[in-house]
Amino acid sequence: MSFPKIMGILNVTPDSFSDGGQFDSAASACSQAEALIASGADSIDIGGESTRPFAEPVSEKQELSRVIPAIRAIRAIRANHSTPISIDTTKAEVARQALESGANIINDISALRNDPAMLNLVQCCDVPIIIMHMQGCPGNMQVKPQYDNLITEILAFFEERLAWLDLNGIQRERITLDPGIGFGKSLDHNLSILKHIEEFKSLGCPLLLGHSRKRFIEDITGLPVEERDLPTAVVSALSYSAKVDIVRVHNVAATHQALQMAKAIQAAI
């Protein structure tokens, strides 16, 4: 069994919950991308709009001003490097310009529901897409999220999205699913997703897990955001046996080490 791929998070925002303001210049973003790749990242996910709970949306112009210089700077250094860049956005124009600047993947937390133009873009551009489950939107998603049957409802959501994408000519081979840890989920919801994560593999698509440094870790451990890399790595290691395909994390080095240990244990006689 191969490792899950590691997607390194690169937020070029002033207000992300974990590292807001640290990499919001092209130079600092480029330096961080280099560090993530050196630590073992298989891809880099660049976002220019915070999607933390209760975050305010930003304009298309503002988002473009953050992500495009960062992508261009990274590609200027790594023009011949194969490390894919994912653009984390719900806006079609941001995704389009990001792809033109060197991005390779579209990561849309709205599952192509926010911007009607996103469908036309993914029809025209033959790139992988990541679609996520979210109850509500970042501004209200953590206001008493409720489900009758969490796993069944997320599966039904993905089945609807996959059928709609198929109807519109988007091959399932291009699609990765993200169950949306922390996006309209309580602590118990997040833990249930992690416990039953392998059930989402039944849909026949690669599976991404985005759990890094999130609030549910503080709910369990009491740790502040800057001290959550160890429990994040524990979850990453547990995802190995659940056949998760991609883990999206801030600390790539710790994740790589955790996955090395998980692989060694699984390979033991």
Secondary structure as GFF3:
##gff-version 3
##sequence-region A 1 269
A	DSSP	beta_strand	5	11	.	.	.	ID=ss1
A	DSSP	alpha_helix	26	38	.	.	.	ID=ss2
A	DSSP	beta_strand	43	47	.	.	.	ID=ss3
A	DSSP	alpha_helix	60	77	.	.	.	ID=ss4
A	DSSP	beta_strand	85	88	.	.	.	ID=ss5
A	DSSP	alpha_helix	92	101	.	.	.	ID=ss6
A	DSSP	beta_strand	105	108	.	.	.	ID=ss7
A	DSSP	alpha_helix	117	124	.	.	.	ID=ss8
A	DSSP	beta_strand	129	132	.	.	.	ID=ss9
A	DSSP	alpha_helix	150	167	.	.	.	ID=ss10
A	DSSP	three_ten_helix	172	174	.	.	.	ID=ss11
A	DSSP	beta_strand	175	178	.	.	.	ID=ss12
A	DSSP	alpha_helix	187	195	.	.	.	ID=ss13
A	DSSP	three_ten_helix	197	203	.	.	.	ID=ss14
A	DSSP	beta_strand	208	209	.	.	.	ID=ss15
A	DSSP	alpha_helix	215	221	.	.	.	ID=ss16
A	DSSP	three_ten_helix	225	227	.	.	.	ID=ss17
A	DSSP	alpha_helix	229	241	.	.	.	ID=ss18
A	DSSP	beta_strand	246	249	.	.	.	ID=ss19
A	DSSP	alpha_helix	252	267	.	.	.	ID=ss20
###
